[in-house]
Each structure stands twice: as C-alpha cells, then as structure tokens.
Amino acid sequence: MKDIITKFGIPEVQPVDEANNNDLQGNVIAILNAVIGVLSFVCVVVIIIGGVTYMTSSGDAGKVKKAKDTILYGVIGLVVCVLAFAIVNFVISNILGQ
C-alpha cells in the first residue's frame, strides 16, 4: 500500500494531535479570511453598480431611490464583512490559540 501511495504522490493522512493544532488554526483562518475577502469584493462591486445606476438615472426618482438603496446595502454588507473578519480572527485566535 505504501508503494502505491508513494508512486502516485498521495500524501499520507496523519492523525490529528496537538502538534497539528497550529496548522488547523492557520487553515481555518485562511479559509474564512478568503471567503470574507470574496464577500467584501462582492460588496464593493454592488457599491460600484449602485453608483453607476445613480449616475445614469437622469433624475428619475425611482431609479435614484433604487441606486441609493443599492449603495446603502453594499455599504452595510461591507461593514458586516469587516466586522466578521475581526470577530472570526479574534475568536479563533482565542479559542485555538494559547
């Protein structure tokens, strides 16, 4: 079996122990930060779309309200992403860290 594993370059699965705790912490933080980063990027795109809609509304009250709401929702989403980033890093470092 070890010959097959080494032949195909498949890494062996190591049991989870205290030595791998720091790797687990780093991996969890990296994955969550990546997800929060993508969501933050989406919020910035929503803000830009709202700005373009506002600029092209030509004074139409309905389009202006829709654009302002889009910008507001994008800003709220961005604030939530920033707070989620701070909370996730704080909680994970305190729970898994020493």
FENSULWO-V81832 format. One line per field, one symbol per residue. ss: DSSP state (2 for helix, 1 for strand, 0 for the rest). A space follows every 50 residues. Layout:
ss = ???
This chain:
ss = 02222222000000000222222222222222222222222222222222 222220000022222222222222222222222222222222222200
